[in-house]
Amino acid sequence: MKFAPEGIPFFMAALILTIVVYWFTRHWITGLPVIILFFMFFFFRDPDRVTPSQADVIIAPADGKVIVIKQTFEKDYLKRDVQQFSIFMSPLNVHVNRAPFDGAVVSVKHTSGSFHKAYLDEASSNNENIAMVMATPMGDILLRQVAGSVARRAVCRVNPGDVLKKGQRFGIIKFSSRVDLYLPLEAQITAQVGDKLKAGETVIGRWSAAADPTKDNQGQPSIQAPGQIPQRTPS
């Protein structure tokens, strides 16, 4: 079993607490920090996932439960009508986030904010978050890692110019939180509200063939594809 490196400080703190409590008490109360230690290992687990190989599928960027699927106007980054797909992660879910599709990172921006409960509608726009825009062959998409009332720290491991493969790890949110994914209207979302997902593994939708800018009207590769992934060197 792999563990997210962001968990190391928590592992060390829980281990030191366990040793200190045992050293000074030699009492059953030592079991409490041991439970905390095991929970930290459980929470920061990072299991390998088998990502579907089909070129047109869109993969879940986070473990958890689908809480929102709707059409909306994304005013901050994409500035157009999109489909919002939101996933709530409980403390029991794996919290490592993965790329839903192949693409290049265009921008990464941290925004301070409130710490509403992550499943509430206002959390998406008001809570502290990290927004990452990706350029994909189907157009730009936006992923927003949203901190919740317990999770007050999101980590994005990538930088503008980095190229991600579908299912590749790009960050983590500590403790309960949510991830909002904004897709072009042409994306065909197949998941439903209430579905339970696994990041990097569960198919949540497909790209419409008509929306593929890399092919002409006869389905042949075009000479110039305006939506192609930019060939940028990772920083």
Secondary structure, DSSP 8 states (H G I E B T S, - for coil): --B-GGGHHHHHHHHHHHHHHHHHH-SGGGHHHHHHHHHHHHHTB---------TTEEE-SSSEEEEEEEEEEETTTT-EEEEEEEEEE-TTS--EEE-SSSEEEEEEEEE--B---TTSHHHHHHB-EEEEEEEETTEEEEEEEEE-SS---EEE---TT-EE-TT-EEEEE-SSEEEEEEE-TTEEE---TT-EE-TTTSEEEEE-GGG-TTB-TTS-B-S--TT--------
